[in-house]
């Protein structure tokens, strides 16, 4: 929205709640400011939903012993272990370590 009006907005400052009034002052019309305000509200809600979903994912993953095994692998944290477990099901279904490898789509 800002770039479309020729307003330079490099970095993450445009998303910071404490800087929104400064960004809002740069917009020219009331309708555009209202649209920007709605988009920021949507961003705030989505961020809260993401946090809640991660909390639920971690709580569910803690109920499986395989999560602790996966977390013992260097580079695999709690979120990646929970996601891997969700895709794989259980690592015990593989006969060897070589057969069990993390899919590249999960390795971000």
Buried (B, 14 or more C-beta within 10 A) or exposed (E): EBEEEEEEBEEEEBBEEEEBEEBEEBBEEEEBBEEBEEEBEEEEEEEEEEEEEEEEBBEEBEEBEBBEBBBEEEEBEBEBBBBBBEEBEEBEEEEEEEEBEBEEEEEE
